[in-house]
Amino acid sequence: MDHSLLLAGIAKYVNLDAQEQEYLISVLHYKKVKRKQFLLEEGDVNSKVIFVTSGCLRSYAVDKNGTEHVLQFAPPGWWITDMRSLTTGQPARLNIDAIEDSEYIYITKADFEELNTRIPKIEHYNRVIGQNAIATYQHRQIDNVTLSAMERYANFCQLYPSLIKTLPQKQVASYIGVTPEFLSKMLNTMIVK
């Protein structure tokens, strides 16, 4: 299992010594998933934190009409989880599945908590990425109520530059909060101009 992407991501924030890296690696689990395979389904209790090493995952909720609302895409180097379910033990409200064949590393809830206790640098790392995630979600909520669909699309392109050409338009539309038909018309208008 290749841990280099995870270790490089952690190294941006904290410097783990060899012994700390060794312990971290000892609690990691590796898994491959096929396209459309679920890692978490609404109603299940989430028990792990996921780090994507290849492919792409997404988290989304489904409303009472069956419409999917994408909250996050996770390309390589990104974390994804249902944090509420993980921390409270309540049933998940999110689904997490693979948009394409993917590989990921995960840490169980128990190992995650032990890791934070045994390696304070990891707790610092988790706090920093947690704060960054909260800030990103707050800005996304503000954007959703203050920006036009075109501006939200531009923000999406900036946040996920590697995905814009690979994701189906319906996934992008769901993320920015428009219908696939509206997104298609909007993009065609951009091309004409």
Secondary structure per residue as TSV (DSSP state, phi and psi in degrees):
chain	resnum	aa	ss	phi	psi
A	1	M	-	360.0	134.0
A	2	D	-	-93.6	117.5
A	3	H	-	-101.7	2.6
A	4	S	H	-61.2	-39.1
A	5	L	H	-65.1	-42.5
A	6	L	H	-64.7	-48.1
A	7	L	H	-62.9	-37.4
A	8	A	H	-66.1	-38.9
A	9	G	H	-64.8	-41.9
A	10	I	H	-66.2	-39.1
A	11	A	H	-62.9	-18.5
A	12	K	T	-67.0	-21.5
A	13	Y	T	-118.2	-34.5
A	14	V	-	-142.7	155.0
A	15	N	-	-107.0	106.3
A	16	L	-	-87.0	135.3
A	17	D	-	-78.9	174.4
A	18	A	H	-58.8	-40.9
A	19	Q	H	-66.8	-40.4
A	20	E	H	-66.2	-41.9
A	21	Q	H	-60.8	-42.4
A	22	E	H	-61.5	-43.9
A	23	Y	H	-65.2	-44.9
A	24	L	H	-55.0	-50.4
A	25	I	H	-60.9	-32.2
A	26	S	H	-67.6	-20.8
A	27	V	T	-102.8	2.8
A	28	L	-	-85.6	146.4
A	29	H	E	-122.1	146.6
A	30	Y	E	-117.0	140.7
A	31	K	E	-150.0	148.4
A	32	K	E	-111.1	143.9
A	33	V	E	-133.3	149.6
A	34	K	-	-88.4	159.7
A	35	R	T	-52.0	136.8
A	36	K	T	72.4	2.3
A	37	Q	-	-78.1	137.8
A	38	F	E	-83.8	140.9
A	39	L	E	-103.2	-27.2
A	40	L	E	-152.3	136.8
A	41	E	-	-119.0	145.0
A	42	E	T	-50.0	134.5
A	43	G	T	100.2	-24.9
A	44	D	S	-80.8	158.1
A	45	V	B	-91.7	127.0
A	46	N	-	-77.1	133.6
A	47	S	-	-129.1	16.2
A	48	K	E	-151.7	159.4
A	49	V	E	-111.4	133.2
A	50	I	E	-115.8	134.8
A	51	F	E	-120.8	121.9
A	52	V	E	-82.8	129.9
A	53	T	E	-107.0	-26.0
A	54	S	E	-157.6	156.5
A	55	G	S	84.7	-150.5
A	56	C	-	-157.8	133.4
A	57	L	E	-112.7	165.9
A	58	R	E	-144.0	153.4
A	59	S	E	-116.7	142.1
A	60	Y	E	-157.2	158.8
A	61	A	E	-115.5	154.8
A	62	V	E	-117.5	127.3
A	63	D	-	-82.3	178.3
A	64	K	T	-65.3	-16.8
A	65	N	T	-91.6	0.6
A	66	G	S	86.6	8.6
A	67	T	-	-83.2	132.2
A	68	E	E	-84.7	139.5
A	69	H	E	-125.2	105.4
A	70	V	E	-75.1	127.0
A	71	L	E	-95.3	-37.2
A	72	Q	E	-153.3	145.1
A	73	F	E	-108.1	145.2
A	74	A	E	-128.3	92.8
A	75	P	-	-78.3	178.9
A	76	P	T	-53.3	134.9
A	77	G	T	94.1	-0.5
A	78	W	-	-109.3	151.0
A	79	W	E	-95.5	152.0
A	80	I	E	-152.0	140.9
A	81	T	-	-170.3	168.6
A	82	D	-	-98.2	93.9
A	83	M	H	-64.5	-37.8
A	84	R	H	-61.3	-47.8
A	85	S	H	-64.5	-40.6
A	86	L	H	-61.8	-44.9
A	87	T	H	-82.1	-29.6
A	88	T	H	-101.3	-19.6
A	89	G	-	79.3	6.0
A	90	Q	-	-80.0	159.0
A	91	P	B	-58.3	143.0
A	92	A	-	-66.3	145.0
A	93	R	S	-102.7	-11.0
A	94	L	-	-103.0	155.4
A	95	N	E	-108.2	144.2
A	96	I	E	-127.7	124.5
A	97	D	E	-140.1	173.4
A	98	A	E	-95.2	127.4
A	99	I	S	-77.4	-29.6
A	100	E	S	-145.7	167.4
A	101	D	S	-51.0	131.3
A	102	S	E	-142.2	162.3
A	103	E	E	-130.0	144.6
A	104	Y	E	-149.9	161.1
A	105	I	E	-110.3	139.9
A	106	Y	E	-133.6	158.0
A	107	I	E	-124.8	130.0
A	108	T	E	-69.0	160.0
A	109	K	H	-57.9	-45.5
A	110	A	H	-62.7	-44.9
A	111	D	H	-67.6	-35.3
A	112	F	H	-61.3	-46.0
A	113	E	H	-66.5	-41.8
A	114	E	H	-64.7	-39.8
A	115	L	H	-59.8	-43.9
A	116	N	H	-64.1	-34.3
A	117	T	H	-74.0	-44.2
A	118	R	H	-77.9	-28.6
A	119	I	-	-126.7	91.8
A	120	P	H	-55.0	-28.4
A	121	K	H	-63.2	-35.0
A	122	I	H	-68.7	-38.7
A	123	E	H	-61.6	-40.6
A	124	H	H	-62.3	-46.7
A	125	Y	H	-56.5	-48.1
A	126	N	H	-62.8	-37.4
A	127	R	H	-63.7	-44.8
A	128	V	H	-64.1	-47.1
A	129	I	H	-70.6	-30.1
A	130	G	H	-65.0	-43.1
A	131	Q	H	-63.7	-41.8
A	132	N	H	-62.2	-40.5
A	133	A	H	-64.6	-43.7
A	134	I	H	-61.9	-44.3
A	135	A	H	-61.4	-42.1
A	136	T	H	-63.0	-45.3
A	137	Y	H	-65.8	-38.4
A	138	Q	H	-62.5	-45.1
A	139	H	H	-65.6	-35.0
A	140	R	H	-65.6	-41.5
A	141	Q	H	-62.6	-42.9
A	142	I	H	-62.7	-45.7
A	143	D	H	-58.5	-40.8
A	144	N	H	-62.6	-28.4
A	145	V	H	-102.6	-10.7
A	146	T	H	-118.8	-18.5
A	147	L	S	-105.5	155.2
A	148	S	-	-73.7	166.0
A	149	A	H	-59.2	-38.8
A	150	M	H	-62.5	-42.7
A	151	E	H	-68.0	-37.7
A	152	R	H	-65.3	-37.5
A	153	Y	H	-64.0	-43.4
A	154	A	H	-61.3	-40.4
A	155	N	H	-64.4	-39.6
A	156	F	H	-59.9	-46.0
A	157	C	H	-60.7	-35.7
A	158	Q	H	-72.5	-40.1
A	159	L	H	-72.8	-39.5
A	160	Y	-	-123.5	59.7
A	161	P	T	-61.0	-30.7
A	162	S	T	-77.0	-14.5
A	163	L	T	-99.9	-19.3
A	164	I	T	-58.2	-32.0
A	165	K	T	-91.6	-12.0
A	166	T	T	-105.4	-24.3
A	167	L	S	-79.4	144.5
A	168	P	-	-63.2	145.4
A	169	Q	H	-58.1	-32.7
A	170	K	H	-66.0	-29.7
A	171	Q	H	-70.1	-44.3
A	172	V	H	-63.3	-44.0
A	173	A	H	-59.0	-44.7
A	174	S	H	-60.6	-41.9
A	175	Y	H	-63.9	-41.9
A	176	I	H	-88.9	-2.5
A	177	G	T	83.4	34.5
A	178	V	S	-131.5	169.1
A	179	T	-	-78.9	156.1
A	180	P	H	-58.9	-34.6
A	181	E	H	-65.6	-42.5
A	182	F	H	-63.7	-43.7
A	183	L	H	-61.5	-43.1
A	184	S	H	-60.6	-45.6
A	185	K	H	-62.3	-43.1
A	186	M	H	-61.5	-45.3
A	187	L	H	-67.4	-37.6
A	188	N	H	-64.4	-36.7
A	189	T	H	-63.9	-40.0
A	190	M	H	-63.0	-40.6
A	191	I	H	-67.7	-39.1
A	192	V	H	-65.0	-37.1
A	193	K	-	-71.4	360.0
